[in-house]
């Protein structure tokens, strides 16, 4: 990987793209430290010093924003509104025939869906920004902080509207920066910004574990966490690269005097076909009961039960619900994104078949059978990886400060692998040596 980056910097056009990406990343991280207008930054720093970690209700969004959410900066919402909008549009494509037709139109239809995603991102940013400001005003953003009521000194309507507009504009700028990376840089821009947001919290989290450790001045826990992180990265790389290759044979066709087809290929079915989406779905749904309790301020028995079992990440109820929901959403997302009948029809249309399997419906049934078989280990793997922060809470008392959590590791490894693949493919195009040399 390091060799690929070194060769890329030696190639002039690739060097320009990499430097452009680094410049966008610097702008992105700069915006994550510029405070919102109307926010008392001294009170925010006081609360950040008093709390032990960025866990709780806003832990996931804070991770995706690179820590900017709890600091109430102009990029506080981060990339999360765009991620949510993309997932919603992807799900609606299966439900709404108009969106499905746009998806099949090719480049023009994809452009239209991208435009809808932008509009939905802005709408979600307004909604989430309003909720964040309301939470900060009520003191619920840092419930245990002594200065939580001083974060927004002036709670007038003009100040609140200005804060919401600023956060929405920040989200639009992030979306624009991501599209610039996609068009003029290397890799997917949104994924790259997500990668940077998560990786930005790694040094601070590792140092917090070292400071709170008790073995050899904290270095014992530090070394154990590093070793565990490397083992997890190796496991994630192994599973993310694993795939079931279904062989496909195309029959020969005679068009005039020319023969077409007769080639052999395969359908790559990944073990983790759903990616990190099931983890995000499960985390988002488990936040809903906690939100209801937080905004209703109820002291009833059901609210106490929710606080003890669904908000507390170390409870058995939370662990079981989280694991089962990840497994369910893994099957659900694979079912709506991969259509065996459509794949079988396309193969039949172009004269393709799986050896030993009849074309048409038997092929669709076989693909569905294979997909269900490999989704089981993929979903169990996602569930186990996502429970790593809970185990870290027990072993290291690290909670969300544990840097190698399931969601973060999955995203970082996935984006890293994809970026390296794109760099290597572009290097091969520019340094191709023919067979006759």
HUURNOR-V580255 format. One record per residue. N is the residue number from 1. SS is DSSP state (A for helix, B for strand, O for the rest). PHI is phi in whole degrees, -180 to 180 (999 if undefined). Layout:
n=N ss=SS phi=PHI
n=N ss=SS phi=PHI
This chain:
n=1 ss=O phi=999
n=2 ss=A phi=-64
n=3 ss=A phi=-64
n=4 ss=A phi=-63
n=5 ss=A phi=-67
n=6 ss=A phi=-64
n=7 ss=A phi=-67
n=8 ss=A phi=-66
n=9 ss=A phi=-72
n=10 ss=A phi=-82
n=11 ss=O phi=-94
n=12 ss=A phi=-57
n=13 ss=A phi=-69
n=14 ss=A phi=-68
n=15 ss=A phi=-63
n=16 ss=A phi=-63
n=17 ss=A phi=-66
n=18 ss=A phi=-66
n=19 ss=A phi=-66
n=20 ss=A phi=-63
n=21 ss=A phi=-63
n=22 ss=A phi=-63
n=23 ss=A phi=-64
n=24 ss=A phi=-64
n=25 ss=A phi=-63
n=26 ss=A phi=-63
n=27 ss=A phi=-62
n=28 ss=A phi=-64
n=29 ss=A phi=-71
n=30 ss=A phi=-65
n=31 ss=A phi=-65
n=32 ss=O phi=-75
n=33 ss=O phi=-120
n=34 ss=O phi=-92
n=35 ss=B phi=-71
n=36 ss=O phi=-70
n=37 ss=O phi=-68
n=38 ss=O phi=91
n=39 ss=O phi=-106
n=40 ss=O phi=-82
n=41 ss=A phi=-69
n=42 ss=A phi=-65
n=43 ss=A phi=-66
n=44 ss=A phi=-64
n=45 ss=A phi=-65
n=46 ss=A phi=-62
n=47 ss=A phi=-70
n=48 ss=A phi=-65
n=49 ss=A phi=-75
n=50 ss=A phi=-79
n=51 ss=O phi=-76
n=52 ss=O phi=-85
n=53 ss=O phi=-158
n=54 ss=O phi=-95
n=55 ss=O phi=-86
n=56 ss=O phi=92
n=57 ss=O phi=-65
n=58 ss=O phi=-106
n=59 ss=A phi=-62
n=60 ss=A phi=-67
n=61 ss=A phi=-66
n=62 ss=A phi=-63
n=63 ss=A phi=-66
n=64 ss=A phi=-70
n=65 ss=O phi=-93
n=66 ss=O phi=69
n=67 ss=O phi=84
n=68 ss=O phi=-78
n=69 ss=O phi=-65
n=70 ss=O phi=-71
n=71 ss=O phi=-89
n=72 ss=O phi=54
n=73 ss=B phi=-98
n=74 ss=O phi=-70
n=75 ss=O phi=-103
n=76 ss=O phi=-61
n=77 ss=O phi=-77
n=78 ss=O phi=62
n=79 ss=O phi=-92
n=80 ss=A phi=-62
n=81 ss=A phi=-59
n=82 ss=A phi=-68
n=83 ss=A phi=-61
n=84 ss=A phi=-62
n=85 ss=A phi=-64
n=86 ss=A phi=-64
n=87 ss=A phi=-65
n=88 ss=A phi=-62
n=89 ss=A phi=-64
n=90 ss=A phi=-66
n=91 ss=A phi=-72
n=92 ss=A phi=-69
n=93 ss=A phi=-61
n=94 ss=A phi=-76
n=95 ss=A phi=-91
n=96 ss=O phi=-94
n=97 ss=A phi=-61
n=98 ss=A phi=-63
n=99 ss=A phi=-68
n=100 ss=A phi=-65
n=101 ss=A phi=-67
n=102 ss=A phi=-63
n=103 ss=A phi=-64
n=104 ss=A phi=-83
n=105 ss=O phi=-78
n=106 ss=O phi=96
n=107 ss=A phi=-64
n=108 ss=A phi=-65
n=109 ss=A phi=-67
n=110 ss=A phi=-64
n=111 ss=A phi=-62
n=112 ss=A phi=-66
n=113 ss=A phi=-65
n=114 ss=A phi=-62
n=115 ss=A phi=-65
n=116 ss=A phi=-62
n=117 ss=A phi=-63
n=118 ss=A phi=-64
n=119 ss=A phi=-61
n=120 ss=A phi=-66
n=121 ss=A phi=-62
n=122 ss=A phi=-64
n=123 ss=A phi=-63
n=124 ss=A phi=-67
n=125 ss=A phi=-65
n=126 ss=A phi=-62
n=127 ss=A phi=-66
n=128 ss=A phi=-70
n=129 ss=A phi=-64
n=130 ss=A phi=-63
n=131 ss=A phi=-65
n=132 ss=A phi=-67
n=133 ss=A phi=-65
n=134 ss=A phi=-63
n=135 ss=A phi=-66
n=136 ss=A phi=-67
n=137 ss=A phi=-65
n=138 ss=A phi=-78
n=139 ss=O phi=84
n=140 ss=O phi=-84
n=141 ss=O phi=-69
n=142 ss=O phi=-128
n=143 ss=O phi=-63
n=144 ss=O phi=-99
n=145 ss=O phi=-89
n=146 ss=O phi=-75
n=147 ss=O phi=-108
n=148 ss=A phi=-68
n=149 ss=A phi=-88
n=150 ss=A phi=-107
n=151 ss=O phi=-66
n=152 ss=O phi=-118
n=153 ss=O phi=-62
n=154 ss=O phi=-104
n=155 ss=O phi=-101
n=156 ss=O phi=-71
n=157 ss=A phi=-66
n=158 ss=A phi=-66
n=159 ss=A phi=-64
n=160 ss=A phi=-65
n=161 ss=A phi=-63
n=162 ss=A phi=-62
n=163 ss=A phi=-65
n=164 ss=A phi=-65
n=165 ss=A phi=-63
n=166 ss=A phi=-64
n=167 ss=A phi=-66
n=168 ss=A phi=-65
n=169 ss=A phi=-64
n=170 ss=A phi=-62
n=171 ss=A phi=-64
n=172 ss=A phi=-64
n=173 ss=A phi=-65
n=174 ss=A phi=-60
n=175 ss=A phi=-62
n=176 ss=A phi=-65
n=177 ss=A phi=-63
n=178 ss=A phi=-63
n=179 ss=A phi=-69
n=180 ss=A phi=-65
n=181 ss=A phi=-64
n=182 ss=A phi=-63
n=183 ss=A phi=-80
n=184 ss=A phi=-116
n=185 ss=O phi=-113
n=186 ss=O phi=-125
n=187 ss=O phi=89
n=188 ss=O phi=-82
n=189 ss=A phi=-63
n=190 ss=A phi=-64
n=191 ss=A phi=-65
n=192 ss=A phi=-65
n=193 ss=A phi=-67
n=194 ss=A phi=-64
n=195 ss=A phi=-59
n=196 ss=A phi=-65
n=197 ss=A phi=-60
n=198 ss=A phi=-72
n=199 ss=A phi=-66
n=200 ss=O phi=-65
n=201 ss=O phi=-88
n=202 ss=A phi=-64
n=203 ss=A phi=-59
n=204 ss=A phi=-63
n=205 ss=A phi=-67
n=206 ss=A phi=-65
n=207 ss=A phi=-69
n=208 ss=A phi=-65
n=209 ss=A phi=-65
n=210 ss=A phi=-65
n=211 ss=A phi=-70
n=212 ss=A phi=-87
n=213 ss=O phi=-75
n=214 ss=O phi=-121
n=215 ss=O phi=-94
n=216 ss=A phi=54
n=217 ss=A phi=70
n=218 ss=A phi=96
n=219 ss=A phi=-70
n=220 ss=A phi=-63
n=221 ss=A phi=-63
n=222 ss=A phi=-60
n=223 ss=A phi=-67
n=224 ss=A phi=-63
n=225 ss=A phi=-66
n=226 ss=A phi=-62
n=227 ss=A phi=-63
n=228 ss=A phi=-64
n=229 ss=A phi=-65
n=230 ss=A phi=-64
n=231 ss=A phi=-63
n=232 ss=A phi=-66
n=233 ss=A phi=-62
n=234 ss=A phi=-62
n=235 ss=A phi=-64
n=236 ss=A phi=-65
n=237 ss=A phi=-61
n=238 ss=A phi=-63
n=239 ss=A phi=-74
n=240 ss=A phi=-66
n=241 ss=A phi=-86
n=242 ss=O phi=-73
n=243 ss=B phi=-153
n=244 ss=B phi=-102
n=245 ss=B phi=-94
n=246 ss=B phi=-88
n=247 ss=B phi=-68
n=248 ss=B phi=-132
n=249 ss=B phi=-116
n=250 ss=B phi=-106
n=251 ss=O phi=-72
n=252 ss=O phi=-76
n=253 ss=B phi=-127
n=254 ss=B phi=-100
n=255 ss=B phi=-117
n=256 ss=O phi=69
n=257 ss=O phi=-100
n=258 ss=B phi=-104
n=259 ss=B phi=-109
n=260 ss=B phi=-120
n=261 ss=O phi=85
n=262 ss=O phi=78
n=263 ss=O phi=-95
n=264 ss=B phi=-117
n=265 ss=B phi=-145
n=266 ss=B phi=-153
n=267 ss=B phi=-102
n=268 ss=B phi=-82
n=269 ss=B phi=-105
n=270 ss=B phi=-72
n=271 ss=O phi=-64
n=272 ss=O phi=-102
n=273 ss=O phi=-67
n=274 ss=O phi=-88
n=275 ss=O phi=68
n=276 ss=O phi=-96
n=277 ss=A phi=-59
n=278 ss=A phi=-59
n=279 ss=A phi=-66
n=280 ss=A phi=-66
n=281 ss=A phi=-59
n=282 ss=A phi=-63
n=283 ss=A phi=-64
n=284 ss=A phi=-65
n=285 ss=A phi=-69
n=286 ss=A phi=-72
n=287 ss=A phi=-78
n=288 ss=A phi=-63
n=289 ss=A phi=-59
n=290 ss=A phi=-66
n=291 ss=A phi=-62
n=292 ss=A phi=-61
n=293 ss=A phi=-65
n=294 ss=A phi=-69
n=295 ss=A phi=-87
n=296 ss=A phi=-89
n=297 ss=O phi=53
n=298 ss=O phi=-82
n=299 ss=O phi=-115
n=300 ss=O phi=-70
n=301 ss=A phi=-64
n=302 ss=A phi=-66
n=303 ss=A phi=-67
n=304 ss=A phi=-64
n=305 ss=A phi=-64
n=306 ss=A phi=-64
n=307 ss=A phi=-62
n=308 ss=A phi=-80
n=309 ss=A phi=-114
n=310 ss=A phi=-110
n=311 ss=A phi=-93
n=312 ss=O phi=-74
n=313 ss=O phi=-71
n=314 ss=O phi=-93
n=315 ss=O phi=-78
n=316 ss=A phi=-66
n=317 ss=A phi=-61
n=318 ss=A phi=-64
n=319 ss=A phi=-62
n=320 ss=A phi=-64
n=321 ss=A phi=-64
n=322 ss=A phi=-62
n=323 ss=A phi=-64
n=324 ss=A phi=-66
n=325 ss=A phi=-69
n=326 ss=A phi=-64
n=327 ss=A phi=-62
n=328 ss=A phi=-63
n=329 ss=A phi=-70
n=330 ss=A phi=-63
n=331 ss=A phi=-67
n=332 ss=A phi=-63
n=333 ss=A phi=-69
n=334 ss=A phi=-64
n=335 ss=A phi=-65
n=336 ss=A phi=-92
n=337 ss=A phi=-102
n=338 ss=O phi=-122
n=339 ss=O phi=-106
n=340 ss=A phi=-61
n=341 ss=A phi=-66
n=342 ss=A phi=-66
n=343 ss=A phi=-64
n=344 ss=A phi=-65
n=345 ss=A phi=-65
n=346 ss=A phi=-65
n=347 ss=A phi=-63
n=348 ss=A phi=-65
n=349 ss=A phi=-63
n=350 ss=O phi=-102
n=351 ss=O phi=78
n=352 ss=B phi=-99
n=353 ss=B phi=-156
n=354 ss=O phi=-90
n=355 ss=O phi=-54
n=356 ss=O phi=89
n=357 ss=O phi=-122
n=358 ss=O phi=-69
n=359 ss=O phi=-71
n=360 ss=O phi=96
n=361 ss=A phi=-62
n=362 ss=A phi=-59
n=363 ss=A phi=-66
n=364 ss=A phi=-63
n=365 ss=A phi=-66
n=366 ss=A phi=-67
n=367 ss=A phi=-63
n=368 ss=A phi=-64
n=369 ss=A phi=-64
n=370 ss=A phi=-64
n=371 ss=A phi=-64
n=372 ss=A phi=-65
n=373 ss=A phi=-66
n=374 ss=A phi=-85
n=375 ss=A phi=-72
n=376 ss=A phi=-58
n=377 ss=A phi=-64
n=378 ss=A phi=-64
n=379 ss=A phi=-69
n=380 ss=A phi=-65
n=381 ss=A phi=-64
n=382 ss=A phi=-61
n=383 ss=A phi=-62
n=384 ss=A phi=-69
n=385 ss=A phi=-64
n=386 ss=A phi=-69
n=387 ss=O phi=-86
n=388 ss=A phi=-59
n=389 ss=A phi=-60
n=390 ss=A phi=-66
n=391 ss=A phi=-65
n=392 ss=A phi=-65
n=393 ss=A phi=-61
n=394 ss=A phi=-77
n=395 ss=A phi=-79
n=396 ss=A phi=-115
n=397 ss=O phi=53
n=398 ss=O phi=-101
n=399 ss=A phi=49
n=400 ss=A phi=-77
n=401 ss=A phi=-72
n=402 ss=O phi=-67
n=403 ss=O phi=-74
n=404 ss=O phi=-94
n=405 ss=O phi=-74
n=406 ss=A phi=-60
n=407 ss=A phi=-63
n=408 ss=A phi=-65
n=409 ss=A phi=-65
n=410 ss=A phi=-61
n=411 ss=A phi=-71
n=412 ss=A phi=-64
n=413 ss=A phi=-67
n=414 ss=A phi=-62
n=415 ss=A phi=-67
n=416 ss=A phi=-62
n=417 ss=A phi=-62
n=418 ss=A phi=-66
n=419 ss=A phi=-66
n=420 ss=A phi=-63
n=421 ss=A phi=-62
n=422 ss=A phi=-68
n=423 ss=A phi=-64
n=424 ss=A phi=-65
n=425 ss=A phi=-66
n=426 ss=A phi=-70
n=427 ss=A phi=-66
n=428 ss=A phi=-65
n=429 ss=A phi=-67
n=430 ss=A phi=-90
n=431 ss=O phi=-120
n=432 ss=O phi=-73
n=433 ss=O phi=-112
n=434 ss=O phi=-72
n=435 ss=O phi=-71
n=436 ss=O phi=-84
n=437 ss=O phi=-75
